[in-house]
């Protein structure tokens, strides 16, 4: 009789020395993208959002209502299912901005990893840090795709949460000789300064917290990783040929989207998923006009990332990359963690998790 797979908590991951190293995560993400392009990795994402009024009607939460100040409540339950060449996975994410007021992460993820043929559960692990790390691989992918021959690149990063921290690690690793400055801006300003203060300055890269968008025009690479409820920059503030990596919600102004659709390049990690989620600026741009990204986007030149492989080492026009977070990336990163630390084939982990072996 097969035993129940063991749940691997964040504390146990730390005890076992699990490291989410930028190069290994990038390799896992690259393998995922390769299998996506070859049709060997597939995934679905579903999101159940709850009425905000149900939360504010609870006396214990009513006092927090006025503290969000431009931040989305984002009260939702998400399920991301995926299958690849060796494994399948289901990630469940619970999110609510109120959690941060209670001293907890805004979102918490749990990943169930399964064998892809028998669909027998192999491992259940805390996926909160894994989720942030997999999202940061979009930054290394964009850096590799659009700035391979660039020097003295300035980056503007909106956000100072777990994803922003992982992005700085990724840029510090892959940006050597490419990135010279990273400007970090957050909603309050304090969190950006705290992030810069606690983060070791990457070699050759100046990390600086800023209070406004004055340096935005100097940056060819812009990354939005916030929980903002409205655009975080004005169209006139951004460099004319900036690459914007959109990882959050409604962060990009409609004027910039119009400019991209007119004279630039719009990409999605998955047009269908971005459209159906309808929580990010590009999808909202179409839905607010009575249509959908899935209907009109391809007609206007919006492409899936899997169908775009050559950026030619840069461009003279604006580029917008909207990423909803592919389940397949979670799968491949989680599989890397499992094979490296938890699989029965790993010496140290096998003695700790012998109950999970065949």
Secondary structure, 3 states (H helix, E strand, C coil): CCCCCCEECHHHHHHCCCCCCHHHHHHHHHHHHHHHHCCCCEEEEEEEECCHHHHHCCHHHHCCHHHCCCECCCCEEEEEEEECCCEEEEEEEEECCHHHHCCCCCEEEEEEEEECCCCCEEEEEECHHHHHHHHHHHHHHHHHHHCCCCCCEEEEEECCCHHHHHHHHHHHHHCCCCEEEEEEECCCCHHHHHHHHHCCCCCCCEEEECCCCCCHHHCCEEEECCCECCCCCCHHHCCCCCEEEECCCCCCCHHHHHHHHHHCEEEECCHHHHHHHCCCHHHHHHHCCCCCHHHHCHHHCCEEHHHCCCCCCCCCCCEEEECCCCHHHHHHHHHHHHHHHHCCCCHHHHHHCHHHCC
